[in-house]
């Protein structure tokens, strides 16, 4: 088990629930637009938000943004340690930085000292696209070991300053390299891990790559907080993260739909039925499993683990609960009867 840190009032690691993160794509100095986007993301299920801080104008906006939102705010800093110091003074909840790229040891010590004084953790964000040249030369390119070596180099810089309130990420656009790096890192240290696959692309492929990489790691018990990175509205990142957490068994919130893939025995429009049920379930917040099956012969048995479900036949179907048939229902009433039953749970 990893050690636990706190980003604002949100625990990360140490057995705490895996948290969902995202990042704003608004100009940070545009406080109104950034706050509006953060509130929308929070409504979608985001629990920690990160903003880019490329200059002092962005850094000076951090305090106003933080005072207007409810979830913890992480600042993303590259190269200029003064931006990190300004954000800490403004009241950010965490700093994402690579200590090795902000200059001499005294600058690292200044950031570490300011964060330690205010109880603010630092996320070391290693990325395959910005690995140090000596490591690229040593390993012949981006490899899992190169990512891990880079992370430990940055960790040592902070530990030498007496700072250990650390979270680590090791992201690559390659799913296999990313997974291997996190697995290796989890075997070598107990700092909490922020997991994700970077630069995954548009939602179609990006969600798939993230589901394999993030979901695979979560299934192995690796990962304390996640971000799905997509070339899309950040809200889509949050929705995808929620779905990945549910699919990996790391979180149970809201309904989960299961449905069969259809076969030659199917005598109803199962695809249309499943889509209709899925759409209706967006208004349900109960942590239940709902099944839509295409065969009345063995559908209830195949979906016996579901809390409730329907199985279609010719002109009629079955309403069932935890594998037990409740009653036969005319096809046109199946969905309505299903949701009446859901209302009673």
C-alpha positions in Angstrom: 0.0 0.0 0.0 1.2 3.5 -0.8 1.7 6.2 1.8 -1.0 8.9 1.9 -0.9 12.5 1.0 -3.6 15.2 1.0 -4.4 17.5 -1.8 -6.6 20.1 0.0 -9.0 18.0 1.9 -8.8 15.0 -0.5 -6.7 12.0 0.6 -4.6 10.3 -2.1 -3.0 6.9 -1.5 -3.0 4.8 1.7 -6.1 3.0 0.8 -8.2 6.1 0.0 -10.6 5.9 -2.9 -9.0 6.5 -6.3 -9.7 10.1 -7.3 -10.6 11.6 -10.6 -8.6 14.5 -12.0 -8.8 16.7 -15.1 -7.1 19.9 -16.4 -8.6 23.1 -17.6 -8.0 24.3 -21.2 -9.0 27.9 -20.5 -6.4 30.6 -20.2 -5.8 30.5 -16.4 -5.6 34.3 -16.2 -9.2 34.4 -17.5 -10.6 33.8 -14.0 -14.3 33.8 -15.0 -13.9 31.3 -17.8 -11.6 29.0 -15.7 -14.0 29.0 -12.7 -16.9 28.3 -14.9 -15.1 25.3 -16.5 -14.0 24.0 -13.1 -17.6 24.1 -11.8 -18.8 22.2 -14.8 -16.1 19.6 -14.3 -16.9 19.3 -10.7 -20.6 18.7 -11.6 -19.4 15.9 -14.0 -17.5 14.2 -11.2 -14.0 15.8 -11.2 -12.5 15.7 -7.7 -9.2 17.5 -8.3 -8.5 20.1 -11.0 -5.2 21.3 -12.5 -4.5 24.6 -14.3 -1.5 25.6 -16.4 0.7 28.4 -15.1 2.9 29.5 -18.0 3.5 33.0 -16.7 3.1 35.3 -13.7 -0.3 36.6 -14.9 -1.6 33.0 -14.6 0.1 32.6 -11.2 -1.5 35.8 -9.9 -5.0 34.4 -10.9 -4.6 31.3 -8.8 -5.8 32.8 -5.5 -9.0 34.2 -7.0 -9.8 30.9 -8.8 -9.2 28.9 -5.7 -11.5 31.0 -3.6 -14.3 30.6 -6.1 -14.2 26.7 -6.4 -14.9 23.8 -4.0 -12.4 21.2 -5.3 -8.6 21.2 -4.7 -6.5 23.2 -7.2 -3.2 21.9 -8.6 -0.9 24.2 -10.5 1.2 23.0 -13.4 4.7 24.5 -13.5 7.6 24.2 -15.9 11.0 25.7 -15.6 10.4 28.9 -13.6 10.5 28.2 -9.9 9.2 31.8 -9.2 5.9 30.7 -10.7 5.7 27.9 -8.2 6.5 30.2 -5.3 3.8 32.7 -6.4 1.2 29.9 -6.7 2.0 28.6 -3.2 1.6 32.1 -1.9 -1.7 32.4 -3.7 -3.1 29.3 -1.9 -2.9 26.4 -4.4 -3.4 22.9 -3.0 -0.6 21.1 -4.9 2.2 21.8 -7.3 3.0 19.6 -10.4 6.6 20.2 -11.3 9.8 18.4 -12.3 12.4 19.6 -9.8 15.2 18.8 -12.2 14.1 21.4 -14.8 13.7 24.5 -12.5 17.4 25.1 -12.0 19.9 25.0 -9.2 19.5 23.2 -5.9 18.7 26.4 -4.1 15.6 26.9 -6.3 14.4 23.4 -5.7 15.0 24.0 -2.0 13.0 27.2 -2.1 10.0 25.5 -3.7 10.2 22.5 -1.4 10.5 24.8 1.6 7.5 26.9 0.6 5.4 23.8 0.0 6.5 22.2 3.3 5.6 25.3 5.3 2.1 25.3 3.9 1.5 21.5 3.8 1.3 21.4 0.0 2.3 18.2 -1.8 4.3 18.1 -5.0 3.5 15.9 -7.9 6.6 14.8 -9.9 5.3 14.6 -13.4 7.6 12.5 -15.6 6.6 12.4 -19.3 8.1 10.3 -22.1 8.2 13.4 -24.4 10.5 15.3 -22.1 12.9 12.8 -20.7 16.4 13.9 -20.0 18.8 13.4 -22.9 21.3 11.3 -20.9 18.5 8.8 -20.1 17.4 8.7 -23.7 20.9 8.0 -24.8 21.4 5.4 -22.1 18.3 3.4 -22.9 18.1 4.2 -26.6 14.8 6.0 -26.3 11.7 6.2 -24.1 11.5 3.0 -22.0 9.9 2.0 -18.7 13.2 2.0 -16.9 14.1 5.4 -18.3 10.9 6.9 -16.9 11.5 5.3 -13.5 15.1 6.5 -13.4 13.9 10.0 -14.2 11.3 9.9 -11.5 13.9 8.8 -8.9 16.2 11.5 -10.0 13.6 14.1 -9.2 12.5 12.3 -6.0 16.1 12.5 -4.7 16.2 16.3 -5.3 13.2 16.7 -3.1 14.3 14.2 -0.5 17.7 15.9 -0.2 15.7 19.1 0.7 13.9 17.1 3.4 10.6 17.0 1.4 8.7 13.8 1.1 5.1 14.9 0.6 5.2 13.5 -3.0 3.0 12.0 -5.6 4.5 10.6 -8.8 3.4 10.1 -12.4 5.2 8.4 -15.3 3.3 9.0 -18.5 4.0 7.9 -22.0 1.8 7.9 -25.1 2.6 4.1 -25.4 0.2 2.0 -23.3 2.7 -0.9 -22.8 5.6 1.4 -21.8 3.3 3.4 -19.4 2.0 0.2 -17.7 5.4 -1.3 -17.4 6.8 2.0 -15.9 4.0 2.2 -13.2 4.4 -1.5 -12.4 8.1 -1.1 -11.9 7.7 2.1 -9.9 5.1 0.5 -7.6 7.6 -2.2 -6.8 10.4 0.2 -5.9 8.7 2.9 -3.8 5.5 3.6 -1.8 4.8 7.2 -3.0 1.2 7.5 -4.3 0.9 7.2 -8.0 -1.1 9.5 -10.3 -1.7 7.3 -13.3 -2.7 8.0 -16.9 -1.6 7.6 -20.5 -0.6 10.8 -22.1 -1.4 12.2 -25.6 -3.9 9.5 -26.3 -5.7 11.5 -29.0 -9.4 12.1 -29.8 -12.1 10.3 -27.7 -12.5 7.3 -30.0 -8.9 6.0 -29.6 -8.0 8.0 -26.5 -10.7 6.4 -24.3 -9.7 3.0 -25.5 -6.0 3.5 -24.8 -6.8 5.0 -21.4 -9.2 2.2 -20.5 -6.5 -0.4 -21.3 -3.7 1.5 -19.6 -5.4 3.0 -16.6 -7.9 0.1 -16.2 -5.2 -2.5 -16.5 -3.2 -0.8 -13.8 -6.2 -0.4 -11.5 -7.0 -4.1 -11.9 -3.5 -4.9 -10.7 -4.0 -2.7 -7.6 -1.8 0.1 -9.0 -2.9 3.7 -8.9 -4.2 6.2 -6.4 -5.5 9.0 -8.6 -6.2 9.2 -12.4 -6.5 11.5 -15.3 -7.8 10.5 -18.7 -6.1 12.7 -21.3 -8.1 13.4 -24.4 -8.1 15.9 -27.2 -11.7 16.9 -26.3 -13.8 18.8 -23.8 -12.3 18.0 -20.3 -15.8 16.9 -19.2 -15.4 13.9 -21.5 -12.2 13.1 -19.6 -14.2 13.0 -16.4 -17.0 10.8 -17.8 -14.4 8.4 -19.2 -12.6 8.3 -15.9 -15.8 7.4 -14.0 -16.5 4.6 -16.5 -13.0 3.2 -16.3 -13.1 3.2 -12.5 -16.4 1.3 -12.5 -15.2 -1.1 -15.2 -12.0 -1.8 -13.2 -14.0 -2.4 -10.0 -12.3 0.5 -8.3 -15.5 2.4 -7.7 -19.2 1.7 -7.4 -21.4 4.7 -8.0 -24.4 5.0 -10.2 -25.9 2.3 -12.4 -24.0 -0.1 -14.6 -25.6 -1.6 -17.7 -24.7 -5.0 -18.9 -26.2 -6.4 -22.1 -25.6 -9.5 -24.3 -23.9 -9.2 -27.8 -26.9 -10.7 -29.6 -26.9 -14.0 -31.5 -29.1 -16.0 -33.8 -31.6 -16.6 -31.0 -32.4 -12.9 -30.6 -35.9 -12.1 -31.7 -36.1 -8.4 -30.6 -34.3 -5.2 -31.4 -31.8 -5.8 -28.5 -29.4 -3.0 -29.6 -32.3 -0.5 -29.6 -33.6 -1.8 -26.3 -30.1 -1.5 -24.7 -29.6 2.0 -26.0 -33.0 3.0 -24.6 -32.3 1.6 -21.2 -28.9 3.2 -21.1 -30.3 6.6 -22.0 -32.9 6.3 -19.2 -30.3 5.2 -16.7 -28.6 8.6 -16.9 -31.3 9.9 -14.6 -30.6 7.1 -12.0 -28.0 7.5 -9.3 -28.4 4.2 -7.5 -25.3 1.9 -7.5 -27.1 -1.0 -9.3 -26.4 -3.4 -12.1 -29.1 -3.5 -14.8 -29.2 -6.2 -17.5 -30.7 -6.2 -21.0 -30.6 -9.7 -22.4 -31.8 -10.9 -25.8 -33.0 -14.4 -24.9 -35.8 -15.4 -22.5 -34.4 -19.0 -22.4 -31.3 -18.3 -20.5 -31.0 -14.5 -20.2 -32.0 -14.3 -16.6 -29.6 -17.0 -15.6 -26.7 -15.4 -17.6 -27.4 -12.1 -15.8 -28.1 -13.5 -12.4 -25.6 -11.2 -10.8 -27.6 -8.1 -12.0 -29.9 -6.4 -9.5 -32.6 -6.1 -12.1 -33.0 -6.9 -15.8 -35.2 -7.6 -18.8 -34.9 -10.4 -21.4 -36.7 -10.1 -24.7 -38.6 -12.7 -26.7 -41.2 -12.7 -29.5 -43.7 -10.1 -28.6 -43.0 -10.3 -24.9 -40.2 -10.5 -22.4 -39.3 -11.2 -18.9 -38.7 -8.9 -16.0 -36.3 -10.4 -13.5 -34.5 -9.5 -10.2 -31.2 -11.1 -9.2 -31.8 -14.0 -11.5 -35.4 -14.7 -10.4 -38.2 -14.0 -12.9 -40.7 -11.4 -11.6 -43.2 -11.6 -14.4 -43.8 -11.7 -18.2 -44.3 -8.3 -19.8 -45.5 -7.3 -23.3 -42.5 -6.1 -25.4 -43.8 -2.4 -25.5 -43.9 -2.3 -21.7 -40.6 -3.9 -20.9 -38.6 -0.6 -20.3 -41.4 1.0 -18.3 -41.8 -2.1 -16.1 -38.0 -2.2 -15.6 -37.8 1.3 -14.3 -40.8 0.9 -12.1 -38.9 -2.0 -10.5 -35.8 0.2 -10.3 -37.8 2.8 -8.4 -38.6 0.3 -5.7 -34.9 -0.6 -5.0 
